[in-house]
């Protein structure tokens, strides 16, 4: 699975980071650091939770 983050939608709420701090990396003020990354198979459910927690719906999972 691949995670895509629309950096124009990310508003720095860091809710995804609260779900998993290693998978969803953020900068010092809460904005996503990576636009795209691979999600390991064992973390797919956590990735879904992180994407669902984003109020801007900035995270897309493929």
N, CA, C and O atoms as a Tripos MOL2 file, in Angstrom:
@<TRIPOS>MOLECULE
protein
  248   247    62     0     0
PROTEIN
NO_CHARGES

@<TRIPOS>ATOM
      1 N           0.8450   -1.1720    0.0000 N.3       1 UNK1
      2 CA          0.0000    0.0000    0.0000 C.3       1 UNK1
      3 C           0.8900    1.2340    0.0000 C.2       1 UNK1
      4 O           1.9640    1.2460    0.6020 O.2       1 UNK1
      5 N           0.4270    2.2660   -0.6810 N.am      2 UNK2
      6 CA          1.1510    3.5290   -0.7430 C.3       2 UNK2
      7 C           0.2770    4.6100   -0.1120 C.2       2 UNK2
      8 O          -0.9400    4.6180   -0.2990 O.2       2 UNK2
      9 N           0.8940    5.5160    0.6290 N.am      3 UNK3
     10 CA          0.2120    6.6680    1.2080 C.3       3 UNK3
     11 C           0.6420    7.9120    0.4510 C.2       3 UNK3
     12 O           1.8300    8.1320    0.2150 O.2       3 UNK3
     13 N          -0.3330    8.7170    0.0740 N.am      4 UNK4
     14 CA         -0.0880    9.9900   -0.5910 C.3       4 UNK4
     15 C          -0.6810   11.0890    0.2750 C.2       4 UNK4
     16 O          -1.8280   10.9920    0.7120 O.2       4 UNK4
     17 N           0.0910   12.1220    0.5200 N.am      5 UNK5
     18 CA         -0.3910   13.2390    1.3270 C.3       5 UNK5
     19 C          -0.4210   14.4890    0.4620 C.2       5 UNK5
     20 O           0.5960   14.8990   -0.0990 O.2       5 UNK5
     21 N          -1.5920   15.0820    0.3640 N.am      6 UNK6
     22 CA         -1.7520   16.3270   -0.3830 C.3       6 UNK6
     23 C          -1.2610   17.4580    0.5200 C.2       6 UNK6
     24 O          -1.9560   17.8770    1.4460 O.2       6 UNK6
     25 N          -0.0740   17.9360    0.2380 N.am      7 UNK7
     26 CA          0.5620   18.9370    1.0910 C.3       7 UNK7
     27 C          -0.2000   20.2710    1.0860 C.2       7 UNK7
     28 O          -0.0450   21.0730    2.0070 O.2       7 UNK7
     29 N          -1.0130   20.5080    0.0660 N.am      8 UNK8
     30 CA         -1.7990   21.7400    0.0380 C.3       8 UNK8
     31 C          -3.0030   21.6510    0.9680 C.2       8 UNK8
     32 O          -3.5510   22.6800    1.3640 O.2       8 UNK8
     33 N          -3.4200   20.4450    1.3200 N.am      9 UNK9
     34 CA         -4.5440   20.2570    2.2360 C.3       9 UNK9
     35 C          -4.1070   20.1120    3.6890 C.2       9 UNK9
     36 O          -4.8690   20.4410    4.5980 O.2       9 UNK9
     37 N          -2.9080   19.6290    3.9160 N.am     10 UNK10
     38 CA         -2.4200   19.4130    5.2820 C.3      10 UNK10
     39 C          -2.3790   20.7500    6.0100 C.2      10 UNK10
     40 O          -1.7610   21.7070    5.5420 O.2      10 UNK10
     41 N          -3.0520   20.8040    7.1760 N.am     11 UNK11
     42 CA         -3.0700   22.0530    7.9410 C.3      11 UNK11
     43 C          -2.3560   21.9270    9.2840 C.2      11 UNK11
     44 O          -2.4820   22.8040   10.1400 O.2      11 UNK11
     45 N          -1.6150   20.8510    9.4700 N.am     12 UNK12
     46 CA         -0.7680   20.7190   10.6460 C.3      12 UNK12
     47 C          -1.4740   20.3020   11.9240 C.2      12 UNK12
     48 O          -0.9760   20.5750   13.0160 O.2      12 UNK12
     49 N          -2.6230   19.6460   11.8140 N.am     13 UNK13
     50 CA         -3.3220   19.1690   13.0060 C.3      13 UNK13
     51 C          -2.5920   18.0160   13.6940 C.2      13 UNK13
     52 O          -2.7570   17.8020   14.8950 O.2      13 UNK13
     53 N          -1.7970   17.2840   12.9410 N.am     14 UNK14
     54 CA         -0.9840   16.1660   13.4410 C.3      14 UNK14
     55 C          -1.8020   15.0330   14.0330 C.2      14 UNK14
     56 O          -1.2990   14.2880   14.8730 O.2      14 UNK14
     57 N          -3.0370   14.8890   13.6210 N.am     15 UNK15
     58 CA         -3.8550   13.7770   14.1230 C.3      15 UNK15
     59 C          -3.3410   12.4320   13.6220 C.2      15 UNK15
     60 O          -3.4140   11.4320   14.3350 O.2      15 UNK15
     61 N          -2.8240   12.4080   12.4020 N.am     16 UNK16
     62 CA         -2.2440   11.1700   11.8750 C.3      16 UNK16
     63 C          -1.0300   10.7690   12.7100 C.2      16 UNK16
     64 O          -0.8270    9.5910   13.0050 O.2      16 UNK16
     65 N          -0.2410   11.7490   13.0800 N.am     17 UNK17
     66 CA          0.9570   11.5230   13.8930 C.3      17 UNK17
     67 C           0.5860   10.9480   15.2590 C.2      17 UNK17
     68 O           1.3200   10.1290   15.8120 O.2      17 UNK17
     69 N          -0.5320   11.3710   15.7900 N.am     18 UNK18
     70 CA         -1.0000   10.8400   17.0650 C.3      18 UNK18
     71 C          -1.3600    9.3620   16.9580 C.2      18 UNK18
     72 O          -1.2900    8.6320   17.9470 O.2      18 UNK18
     73 N          -1.7450    8.9200   15.7680 N.am     19 UNK19
     74 CA         -2.0600    7.5060   15.5350 C.3      19 UNK19
     75 C          -0.7820    6.6860   15.4690 C.2      19 UNK19
     76 O          -0.6890    5.6290   16.0920 O.2      19 UNK19
     77 N           0.2110    7.1710   14.7120 N.am     20 UNK20
     78 CA          1.4880    6.4510   14.6010 C.3      20 UNK20
     79 C           2.6040    7.4330   14.2530 C.2      20 UNK20
     80 O           2.6220    8.0140   13.1680 O.2      20 UNK20
     81 N           3.5210    7.6050   15.1790 N.am     21 UNK21
     82 CA          4.5700    8.6030   15.0350 C.3      21 UNK21
     83 C           5.6850    8.2070   14.0800 C.2      21 UNK21
     84 O           6.4110    9.0750   13.5960 O.2      21 UNK21
     85 N           5.8360    6.9400   13.8030 N.am     22 UNK22
     86 CA          6.8640    6.5060   12.8530 C.3      22 UNK22
     87 C           6.3420    6.5290   11.4220 C.2      22 UNK22
     88 O           7.0540    6.9190   10.4970 O.2      22 UNK22
     89 N           5.1130    6.1150   11.2530 N.am     23 UNK23
     90 CA          4.5360    6.0400    9.9110 C.3      23 UNK23
     91 C           4.2520    7.4400    9.3550 C.2      23 UNK23
     92 O           4.5880    7.7390    8.2100 O.2      23 UNK23
     93 N           3.6410    8.2790   10.1620 N.am     24 UNK24
     94 CA          3.2900    9.6380    9.7510 C.3      24 UNK24
     95 C           4.2860   10.6050   10.3710 C.2      24 UNK24
     96 O           4.1770   10.9580   11.5450 O.2      24 UNK24
     97 N           5.2440   11.0220    9.5830 N.am     25 UNK25
     98 CA          6.2850   11.9200   10.0710 C.3      25 UNK25
     99 C           5.8740   13.3690    9.8260 C.2      25 UNK25
    100 O           5.3550   13.7170    8.7660 O.2      25 UNK25
    101 N           6.1220   14.2040   10.8390 N.am     26 UNK26
    102 CA          5.7400   15.6160   10.7430 C.3      26 UNK26
    103 C           6.9260   16.5180   11.0940 C.2      26 UNK26
    104 O           7.9170   16.0760   11.6740 O.2      26 UNK26
    105 N           6.7930   17.7910   10.7260 N.am     27 UNK27
    106 CA          7.8320   18.7600   11.0740 C.3      27 UNK27
    107 C           7.5550   19.3220   12.4690 C.2      27 UNK27
    108 O           6.6520   18.8520   13.1610 O.2      27 UNK27
    109 N           8.3160   20.3110   12.8730 N.am     28 UNK28
    110 CA          8.2160   20.8690   14.2250 C.3      28 UNK28
    111 C           6.8950   21.5670   14.5270 C.2      28 UNK28
    112 O           6.5480   21.7680   15.6910 O.2      28 UNK28
    113 N           6.1590   21.9340   13.4840 N.am     29 UNK29
    114 CA          4.8840   22.6090   13.7330 C.3      29 UNK29
    115 C           3.6760   21.7740   13.3100 C.2      29 UNK29
    116 O           2.5560   22.2830   13.2750 O.2      29 UNK29
    117 N           3.8920   20.5040   12.9920 N.am     30 UNK30
    118 CA          2.7850   19.5820   12.7610 C.3      30 UNK30
    119 C           2.4440   19.2310   11.3340 C.2      30 UNK30
    120 O           1.5240   18.4470   11.1010 O.2      30 UNK30
    121 N           3.1540   19.7840   10.3730 N.am     31 UNK31
    122 CA          2.8600   19.4980    8.9670 C.3      31 UNK31
    123 C           3.5940   18.2410    8.4980 C.2      31 UNK31
    124 O           4.6990   17.9450    8.9520 O.2      31 UNK31
    125 N           2.9630   17.5140    7.5860 N.am     32 UNK32
    126 CA          3.5480   16.2900    7.0420 C.3      32 UNK32
    127 C           4.8840   16.5800    6.3690 C.2      32 UNK32
    128 O           5.0510   17.5950    5.6930 O.2      32 UNK32
    129 N           5.8290   15.6670    6.5690 N.am     33 UNK33
    130 CA          7.1510   15.8170    5.9510 C.3      33 UNK33
    131 C           7.2460   15.1210    4.5990 C.2      33 UNK33
    132 O           8.0000   15.5500    3.7260 O.2      33 UNK33
    133 N           6.4820   14.0490    4.4300 N.am     34 UNK34
    134 CA          6.6070   13.2570    3.2000 C.3      34 UNK34
    135 C           5.2990   13.2940    2.4120 C.2      34 UNK34
    136 O           4.2180   13.1080    2.9720 O.2      34 UNK34
    137 N           5.4110   13.5330    1.1160 N.am     35 UNK35
    138 CA          4.2390   13.5390    0.2460 C.3      35 UNK35
    139 C           3.7850   12.1330   -0.1040 C.2      35 UNK35
    140 O           2.6090   11.9060   -0.3890 O.2      35 UNK35
    141 N           4.7150   11.1930   -0.0820 N.am     36 UNK36
    142 CA          4.4190    9.8340   -0.5370 C.3      36 UNK36
    143 C           5.3480    8.8590    0.1680 C.2      36 UNK36
    144 O           6.5380    9.1240    0.3360 O.2      36 UNK36
    145 N           4.7800    7.7110    0.5830 N.am     37 UNK37
    146 CA          5.6050    6.6750    1.1970 C.3      37 UNK37
    147 C           4.8890    5.3350    1.1430 C.2      37 UNK37
    148 O           3.6630    5.2660    1.0600 O.2      37 UNK37
    149 N           5.6780    4.2840    1.1910 N.am     38 UNK38
    150 CA          5.1490    2.9250    1.2140 C.3      38 UNK38
    151 C           4.7390    2.5630    2.6420 C.2      38 UNK38
    152 O           5.4390    2.8820    3.6020 O.2      38 UNK38
    153 N           3.6090    1.9020    2.7610 N.am     39 UNK39
    154 CA          3.1260    1.4350    4.0540 C.3      39 UNK39
    155 C           3.3920   -0.0620    4.1350 C.2      39 UNK39
    156 O           2.8920   -0.8210    3.3040 O.2      39 UNK39
    157 N           4.1660   -0.4970    5.1160 N.am     40 UNK40
    158 CA          4.4060   -1.9410    5.2680 C.3      40 UNK40
    159 C           3.0900   -2.6750    5.5180 C.2      40 UNK40
    160 O           2.1810   -2.1330    6.1460 O.2      40 UNK40
    161 N           2.9950   -3.8850    5.0350 N.am     41 UNK41
    162 CA          1.7610   -4.6690    5.1420 C.3      41 UNK41
    163 C           1.2430   -4.7530    6.5710 C.2      41 UNK41
    164 O           0.0330   -4.7030    6.7940 O.2      41 UNK41
    165 N           2.1440   -4.8790    7.5390 N.am     42 UNK42
    166 CA          1.7130   -5.0140    8.9300 C.3      42 UNK42
    167 C           1.2040   -3.7000    9.5320 C.2      42 UNK42
    168 O           0.6840   -3.6960   10.6480 O.2      42 UNK42
    169 N           1.3480   -2.5860    8.8080 N.am     43 UNK43
    170 CA          0.8840   -1.2950    9.3070 C.3      43 UNK43
    171 C          -0.2840   -0.7210    8.5030 C.2      43 UNK43
    172 O          -0.6400    0.4440    8.6780 O.2      43 UNK43
    173 N          -0.8770   -1.5230    7.6320 N.am     44 UNK44
    174 CA         -1.9500   -1.0190    6.7800 C.3      44 UNK44
    175 C          -3.1630   -0.5590    7.5810 C.2      44 UNK44
    176 O          -3.7560    0.4680    7.2500 O.2      44 UNK44
    177 N          -3.5440   -1.2820    8.6110 N.am     45 UNK45
    178 CA         -4.7000   -0.8860    9.4220 C.3      45 UNK45
    179 C          -4.4200    0.4380   10.1390 C.2      45 UNK45
    180 O          -5.3010    1.2930   10.2290 O.2      45 UNK45
    181 N          -3.2210    0.6050   10.6390 N.am     46 UNK46
    182 CA         -2.8360    1.8540   11.2970 C.3      46 UNK46
    183 C          -2.8610    3.0090   10.2900 C.2      46 UNK46
    184 O          -3.2930    4.1130   10.6220 O.2      46 UNK46
    185 N          -2.4000    2.7550    9.0690 N.am     47 UNK47
    186 CA         -2.4270    3.7780    8.0220 C.3      47 UNK47
    187 C          -3.8690    4.1970    7.7300 C.2      47 UNK47
    188 O          -4.1400    5.3810    7.5310 O.2      47 UNK47
    189 N          -4.7840    3.2440    7.7040 N.am     48 UNK48
    190 CA         -6.2020    3.5640    7.4850 C.3      48 UNK48
    191 C          -6.7460    4.4350    8.6190 C.2      48 UNK48
    192 O          -7.4910    5.3850    8.3760 O.2      48 UNK48
    193 N          -6.3720    4.1090    9.8470 N.am     49 UNK49
    194 CA         -6.8010    4.9090   10.9980 C.3      49 UNK49
    195 C          -6.2400    6.3340   10.9020 C.2      49 UNK49
    196 O          -6.9480    7.3080   11.1610 O.2      49 UNK49
    197 N          -4.9730    6.4390   10.5320 N.am     50 UNK50
    198 CA         -4.3580    7.7560   10.3870 C.3      50 UNK50
    199 C          -5.0240    8.5850    9.3040 C.2      50 UNK50
    200 O          -5.2710    9.7760    9.4920 O.2      50 UNK50
    201 N          -5.3150    7.9590    8.1660 N.am     51 UNK51
    202 CA         -5.9880    8.6560    7.0670 C.3      51 UNK51
    203 C          -7.3860    9.1040    7.4850 C.2      51 UNK51
    204 O          -7.8090   10.2150    7.1680 O.2      51 UNK51
    205 N          -8.0920    8.2420    8.1920 N.am     52 UNK52
    206 CA         -9.4500    8.5690    8.6380 C.3      52 UNK52
    207 C          -9.4500    9.6910    9.6800 C.2      52 UNK52
    208 O         -10.4400   10.4090    9.8120 O.2      52 UNK52
    209 N          -8.3590    9.8440   10.4110 N.am     53 UNK53
    210 CA         -8.2870   10.8680   11.4560 C.3      53 UNK53
    211 C          -8.0180   12.2650   10.9000 C.2      53 UNK53
    212 O          -8.1540   13.2510   11.6250 O.2      53 UNK53
    213 N          -7.6440   12.3630    9.6450 N.am     54 UNK54
    214 CA         -7.2860   13.6520    9.0500 C.3      54 UNK54
    215 C          -8.5610   14.4440    8.7150 C.2      54 UNK54
    216 O          -9.3330   14.0320    7.8500 O.2      54 UNK54
    217 N          -8.7830   15.5810    9.3980 N.am     55 UNK55
    218 CA        -10.0090   16.3520    9.1300 C.3      55 UNK55
    219 C         -10.0410   16.9790    7.7310 C.2      55 UNK55
    220 O         -11.1170   17.2860    7.2180 O.2      55 UNK55
    221 N          -8.8800   17.1660    7.1190 N.am     56 UNK56
    222 CA         -8.8290   17.7450    5.7720 C.3      56 UNK56
    223 C          -8.8900   16.6930    4.6820 C.2      56 UNK56
    224 O          -8.9750   17.0180    3.4980 O.2      56 UNK56
    225 N          -8.8480   15.4240    5.0870 N.am     57 UNK57
    226 CA         -8.8050   14.3020    4.1240 C.3      57 UNK57
    227 C          -7.6330   14.4640    3.1650 C.2      57 UNK57
    228 O          -7.7650   14.2710    1.9560 O.2      57 UNK57
    229 N          -6.4800   14.8230    3.7330 N.am     58 UNK58
    230 CA         -5.2790   15.0550    2.9440 C.3      58 UNK58
    231 C          -4.5290   13.7570    2.6200 C.2      58 UNK58
    232 O          -3.6370   13.7530    1.7720 O.2      58 UNK58
    233 N          -4.8870   12.6620    3.2890 N.am     59 UNK59
    234 CA         -4.1700   11.3950    3.1220 C.3      59 UNK59
    235 C          -4.9990   10.4430    2.2690 C.2      59 UNK59
    236 O          -6.1540   10.1520    2.5780 O.2      59 UNK59
    237 N          -4.3900    9.9670    1.1920 N.am     60 UNK60
    238 CA         -5.0150    8.9830    0.3190 C.3      60 UNK60
    239 C          -4.1760    7.7190    0.3670 C.2      60 UNK60
    240 O          -2.9480    7.7710    0.2960 O.2      60 UNK60
    241 N          -4.8480    6.5860    0.4870 N.am     61 UNK61
    242 CA         -4.1560    5.2940    0.5020 C.3      61 UNK61
    243 C          -4.4840    4.5550   -0.7880 C.2      61 UNK61
    244 O          -5.6460    4.4560   -1.1820 O.2      61 UNK61
    245 N          -3.4530    4.0390   -1.4380 N.am     62 UNK62
    246 CA         -3.6220    3.3070   -2.7020 C.3      62 UNK62
    247 C          -3.1220    1.8980   -2.5370 C.2      62 UNK62
    248 O          -3.1720    1.1110   -3.4820 O.2      62 UNK62
@<TRIPOS>BOND
     1     1     2 1
     2     2     3 1
     3     3     4 2
     4     3     5 am
     5     5     6 1
     6     6     7 1
     7     7     8 2
     8     7     9 am
     9     9    10 1
    10    10    11 1
    11    11    12 2
    12    11    13 am
    13    13    14 1
    14    14    15 1
    15    15    16 2
    16    15    17 am
    17    17    18 1
    18    18    19 1
    19    19    20 2
    20    19    21 am
    21    21    22 1
    22    22    23 1
    23    23    24 2
    24    23    25 am
    25    25    26 1
    26    26    27 1
    27    27    28 2
    28    27    29 am
    29    29    30 1
    30    30    31 1
    31    31    32 2
    32    31    33 am
    33    33    34 1
    34    34    35 1
    35    35    36 2
    36    35    37 am
    37    37    38 1
    38    38    39 1
    39    39    40 2
    40    39    41 am
    41    41    42 1
    42    42    43 1
    43    43    44 2
    44    43    45 am
    45    45    46 1
    46    46    47 1
    47    47    48 2
    48    47    49 am
    49    49    50 1
    50    50    51 1
    51    51    52 2
    52    51    53 am
    53    53    54 1
    54    54    55 1
    55    55    56 2
    56    55    57 am
    57    57    58 1
    58    58    59 1
    59    59    60 2
    60    59    61 am
    61    61    62 1
    62    62    63 1
    63    63    64 2
    64    63    65 am
    65    65    66 1
    66    66    67 1
    67    67    68 2
    68    67    69 am
    69    69    70 1
    70    70    71 1
    71    71    72 2
    72    71    73 am
    73    73    74 1
    74    74    75 1
    75    75    76 2
    76    75    77 am
    77    77    78 1
    78    78    79 1
    79    79    80 2
    80    79    81 am
    81    81    82 1
    82    82    83 1
    83    83    84 2
    84    83    85 am
    85    85    86 1
    86    86    87 1
    87    87    88 2
    88    87    89 am
    89    89    90 1
    90    90    91 1
    91    91    92 2
    92    91    93 am
    93    93    94 1
    94    94    95 1
    95    95    96 2
    96    95    97 am
    97    97    98 1
    98    98    99 1
    99    99   100 2
   100    99   101 am
   101   101   102 1
   102   102   103 1
   103   103   104 2
   104   103   105 am
   105   105   106 1
   106   106   107 1
   107   107   108 2
   108   107   109 am
   109   109   110 1
   110   110   111 1
   111   111   112 2
   112   111   113 am
   113   113   114 1
   114   114   115 1
   115   115   116 2
   116   115   117 am
   117   117   118 1
   118   118   119 1
   119   119   120 2
   120   119   121 am
   121   121   122 1
   122   122   123 1
   123   123   124 2
   124   123   125 am
   125   125   126 1
   126   126   127 1
   127   127   128 2
   128   127   129 am
   129   129   130 1
   130   130   131 1
   131   131   132 2
   132   131   133 am
   133   133   134 1
   134   134   135 1
   135   135   136 2
   136   135   137 am
   137   137   138 1
   138   138   139 1
   139   139   140 2
   140   139   141 am
   141   141   142 1
   142   142   143 1
   143   143   144 2
   144   143   145 am
   145   145   146 1
   146   146   147 1
   147   147   148 2
   148   147   149 am
   149   149   150 1
   150   150   151 1
   151   151   152 2
   152   151   153 am
   153   153   154 1
   154   154   155 1
   155   155   156 2
   156   155   157 am
   157   157   158 1
   158   158   159 1
   159   159   160 2
   160   159   161 am
   161   161   162 1
   162   162   163 1
   163   163   164 2
   164   163   165 am
   165   165   166 1
   166   166   167 1
   167   167   168 2
   168   167   169 am
   169   169   170 1
   170   170   171 1
   171   171   172 2
   172   171   173 am
   173   173   174 1
   174   174   175 1
   175   175   176 2
   176   175   177 am
   177   177   178 1
   178   178   179 1
   179   179   180 2
   180   179   181 am
   181   181   182 1
   182   182   183 1
   183   183   184 2
   184   183   185 am
   185   185   186 1
   186   186   187 1
   187   187   188 2
   188   187   189 am
   189   189   190 1
   190   190   191 1
   191   191   192 2
   192   191   193 am
   193   193   194 1
   194   194   195 1
   195   195   196 2
   196   195   197 am
   197   197   198 1
   198   198   199 1
   199   199   200 2
   200   199   201 am
   201   201   202 1
   202   202   203 1
   203   203   204 2
   204   203   205 am
   205   205   206 1
   206   206   207 1
   207   207   208 2
   208   207   209 am
   209   209   210 1
   210   210   211 1
   211   211   212 2
   212   211   213 am
   213   213   214 1
   214   214   215 1
   215   215   216 2
   216   215   217 am
   217   217   218 1
   218   218   219 1
   219   219   220 2
   220   219   221 am
   221   221   222 1
   222   222   223 1
   223   223   224 2
   224   223   225 am
   225   225   226 1
   226   226   227 1
   227   227   228 2
   228   227   229 am
   229   229   230 1
   230   230   231 1
   231   231   232 2
   232   231   233 am
   233   233   234 1
   234   234   235 1
   235   235   236 2
   236   235   237 am
   237   237   238 1
   238   238   239 1
   239   239   240 2
   240   239   241 am
   241   241   242 1
   242   242   243 1
   243   243   244 2
   244   243   245 am
   245   245   246 1
   246   246   247 1
   247   247   248 2
@<TRIPOS>SUBSTRUCTURE
     1 UNK1         2 RESIDUE 1 A UNK
     2 UNK2         6 RESIDUE 1 A UNK
     3 UNK3        10 RESIDUE 1 A UNK
     4 UNK4        14 RESIDUE 1 A UNK
     5 UNK5        18 RESIDUE 1 A UNK
     6 UNK6        22 RESIDUE 1 A UNK
     7 UNK7        26 RESIDUE 1 A UNK
     8 UNK8        30 RESIDUE 1 A UNK
     9 UNK9        34 RESIDUE 1 A UNK
    10 UNK10       38 RESIDUE 1 A UNK
    11 UNK11       42 RESIDUE 1 A UNK
    12 UNK12       46 RESIDUE 1 A UNK
    13 UNK13       50 RESIDUE 1 A UNK
    14 UNK14       54 RESIDUE 1 A UNK
    15 UNK15       58 RESIDUE 1 A UNK
    16 UNK16       62 RESIDUE 1 A UNK
    17 UNK17       66 RESIDUE 1 A UNK
    18 UNK18       70 RESIDUE 1 A UNK
    19 UNK19       74 RESIDUE 1 A UNK
    20 UNK20       78 RESIDUE 1 A UNK
    21 UNK21       82 RESIDUE 1 A UNK
    22 UNK22       86 RESIDUE 1 A UNK
    23 UNK23       90 RESIDUE 1 A UNK
    24 UNK24       94 RESIDUE 1 A UNK
    25 UNK25       98 RESIDUE 1 A UNK
    26 UNK26      102 RESIDUE 1 A UNK
    27 UNK27      106 RESIDUE 1 A UNK
    28 UNK28      110 RESIDUE 1 A UNK
    29 UNK29      114 RESIDUE 1 A UNK
    30 UNK30      118 RESIDUE 1 A UNK
    31 UNK31      122 RESIDUE 1 A UNK
    32 UNK32      126 RESIDUE 1 A UNK
    33 UNK33      130 RESIDUE 1 A UNK
    34 UNK34      134 RESIDUE 1 A UNK
    35 UNK35      138 RESIDUE 1 A UNK
    36 UNK36      142 RESIDUE 1 A UNK
    37 UNK37      146 RESIDUE 1 A UNK
    38 UNK38      150 RESIDUE 1 A UNK
    39 UNK39      154 RESIDUE 1 A UNK
    40 UNK40      158 RESIDUE 1 A UNK
    41 UNK41      162 RESIDUE 1 A UNK
    42 UNK42      166 RESIDUE 1 A UNK
    43 UNK43      170 RESIDUE 1 A UNK
    44 UNK44      174 RESIDUE 1 A UNK
    45 UNK45      178 RESIDUE 1 A UNK
    46 UNK46      182 RESIDUE 1 A UNK
    47 UNK47      186 RESIDUE 1 A UNK
    48 UNK48      190 RESIDUE 1 A UNK
    49 UNK49      194 RESIDUE 1 A UNK
    50 UNK50      198 RESIDUE 1 A UNK
    51 UNK51      202 RESIDUE 1 A UNK
    52 UNK52      206 RESIDUE 1 A UNK
    53 UNK53      210 RESIDUE 1 A UNK
    54 UNK54      214 RESIDUE 1 A UNK
    55 UNK55      218 RESIDUE 1 A UNK
    56 UNK56      222 RESIDUE 1 A UNK
    57 UNK57      226 RESIDUE 1 A UNK
    58 UNK58      230 RESIDUE 1 A UNK
    59 UNK59      234 RESIDUE 1 A UNK
    60 UNK60      238 RESIDUE 1 A UNK
    61 UNK61      242 RESIDUE 1 A UNK
    62 UNK62      246 RESIDUE 1 A UNK
